[in-house]
Amino acid sequence: MTQSPNLSSTKPAPATAEAPVAQLSPQAVRKENGLTQLEMAELLGMSEFGYTEWESGNRRAGGPAYRLLHLIDRDGDQVLDALRAIPS
């Protein structure tokens, strides 16, 4: 009888794509795109308080927020237009 391979040992290591993204400054990306804290919070689906805490370093946002931040940094106009088109 053949044993099943140990899948946990064959799995690739978790992606580290967030590491460089986490280095982005939410405040810098926001200012570069001419947004207020409230506008940025709404586009990211966060409360203004939560966003302000993230920007000031008192809170750490989750992966989706970092990914959106990266996209806004890379393709600001297109991503912001797409986010604005989503009904709130």
SVG drawing of the C-alpha trace seen along z (x, -y; Angstrom):
<svg xmlns="http://www.w3.org/2000/svg" viewBox="-24 -67 34 69">
<polyline fill="none" stroke="black" stroke-width="0.4" points="0.0,0.0 1.4,-3.4 1.3,-6.1 -0.1,-9.5 2.7,-12.1 2.7,-14.6 1.2,-17.6 2.4,-20.0 6.0,-19.2 5.3,-19.7 3.5,-23.0 5.4,-26.0 6.2,-28.6 3.6,-31.2 3.7,-34.1 5.7,-37.1 4.2,-39.5 3.0,-41.6 6.5,-42.3 7.4,-45.0 3.8,-46.2 3.8,-46.7 6.6,-49.1 4.4,-51.5 3.3,-54.5 -0.5,-54.9 -0.1,-58.7 2.4,-59.1 0.1,-57.1 -2.9,-59.1 -1.2,-62.5 0.3,-61.5 -3.2,-60.9 -4.7,-64.1 -7.1,-62.3 -8.3,-63.3 -8.1,-60.7 -11.9,-60.3 -11.8,-59.7 -9.0,-57.2 -10.8,-55.4 -14.0,-55.1 -12.2,-53.8 -10.4,-51.2 -13.7,-50.2 -12.4,-51.3 -13.7,-53.7 -12.1,-57.1 -10.9,-56.3 -9.4,-53.0 -7.7,-54.5 -6.3,-57.4 -5.0,-54.9 -3.3,-52.9 -1.8,-56.0 -0.4,-57.2 1.1,-53.7 -1.3,-52.9 -3.0,-50.1 -1.9,-47.6 -4.3,-47.0 -4.9,-43.6 -3.6,-42.1 -6.5,-43.4 -5.9,-47.0 -2.1,-46.6 -2.9,-45.1 -5.3,-48.0 -2.7,-50.5 -0.1,-48.9 -2.5,-49.0 -3.3,-52.7 0.4,-53.4 1.1,-51.6 -2.0,-52.6 -3.6,-55.4 -6.0,-56.9 -7.4,-53.6 -7.7,-52.0 -9.3,-55.0 -11.8,-55.3 -12.7,-51.6 -13.1,-51.9 -15.3,-55.0 -17.5,-53.1 -18.4,-50.5 -21.6,-51.4 -21.2,-52.0"/>
</svg>
